[in-house]
Amino acid sequence: MYSTNYVVIFVVAMTSLVAISLTTLREVTKDQAIQNEATFNKRQILMAVSDHLGEGKDIDGMSDDEVLEVFSSQVEQLALNNDGNKLESAAIQASGYKGGKPENIDMAKEKKKPLEERIFPLYIFNSGAEKFYIMSVRGNGLWDEIWGNIALESDFNTIAGAAFDHKGETPGLGAEIKDNPAFAKRFKGTKIYNEEGEFVSVYVRKGGAKDPDHEVDGISGATVTADGVTEMLYRGLDKYQPFIEEQKTGQPVQGMLIK
Amino acid sequence: MAEVITKVEEKEPLFGKKERKLIMDPLTDNNPITVQVLGICSALAVTSLVYPSVVISIAVVFVCAFSSLFTSLIRERIPSQVRMIVQLVIIASLVTIVELVLKWANYPIYKQLSVYIGLIITNCIVMGRLEAYAMANKPWRSFVDGIGNGLGYGAILILVAIFRELFGKGTLFAGSPIELKFIGPTPEYMINTVAEGSWFGWYANNNLMVLPAAAMFIIAIFIWVQRSRNPELVDIS
């Protein structure tokens, strides 16, 4: 048996050594890690407009540099508050994002805030011929959070593309929302407003879509995840409604183009 | 199988017969998964794709080898009262290193593995080797033993993943630069069905293989094959 003093000294010495070395390693790798994460997120955003990137461009085949290049030259970004008003850089910083850019907004953090304090990013992708408005949504699947980016055409009604991701859905069932490119493709061409101009979002229908304009097929064995997607789309896109209304009537808003 | 611990004689080669045995044993007759039946939970969780399995295997080899090395280096100074906690701190810090390095070097794969990297800490193989071998042996031997057991674990992981990915998704190494596609997806590809016109169009992807339960069957088959080839491994009790 060792004396208590020895044990205490040993443990303190060991933990400090470990703490110092791990902190050093973290500090050294931090900048690159943050940059990697940002690139990863930008790639996810561009996945929503993967069909409109231009001839022969495939989002999976693009290198990180190409993604950053497209993002900085073709994407404008802005941040909106709950009333659909455009936020300035200072307001984004006040919401807890040091970078002050809309791209810094972390939807996971926003989801935990009270409704009226939440802010949302909006990305405007300019393909040259047309502008696409990419909206970020986040909700709950079966086991954990799911999120996605939805691109609307410039009529603010037709979905031009969608991309989903998840934290821990079941592989082969719920995880198909991300793993199977066919699922996101089903949203292409659906509309979020009905003929009367009412917001209806897009419904993921179990057993097959009945209304091709506002419904898409679900996934067998993944009813809860599919319902989560429906819910997420309804609530998430609903937040962008004030902005959309404003756009339809007033002047088109200018985003910040971040070089 | 009991470990044969012999006294180290002087002037032994750096990589002699015993070190060879330390590497080869976990790969064959003393495999941590199929013979000792350790580390099953993580083997079920990460093996649905080959590429993440390879990354996890490398991480486990690293953690296993270096935790054995460090534990062995300080084995005579570790107070016996807090032995396990000390081992745990060593393992946990190495796993944190793996996590930080992955985040730095390859963020997409870090995202894909997410919690499973952290779960290496709870992998019974790592701590089992520290308790059984590194606490009683010299650093170099312990290091080699760690590599051996990490490899033994990784080999099974990758084998299981090859079966699961090939029959469950029709691909190999999906997500890596050398992705091989055998079955779909094509643009017309539907969920839970198969692309028509591909060479393997007659084969419908088996969704069961993607679920964790499939790993259980495959590991069980490995255990069966191994024990019927080598009856010495069968427990008669």
Interface residues (C-beta under 8 A of the other chain):
Chain A: M1 Y2 Y6 V7 F10 V11 M14 T15 V18 S21 L22 L25 R26 T29 Q32 A33 N36 E37 T39 F40 K167 G168 T170 P171 G172 L173 E176 N180 P181 A182 F183 K185 D217 I219 S220 G221
Chain B: S48 R77 I78 P79 S80 Q81 V82 I85 V86 V89 S93 T96 I97 L100 V101 K103 W104 Y107 P108 K111 S114 V115 G168 P185 P187 Y189 M190 I191 N192 N207 V210 L211
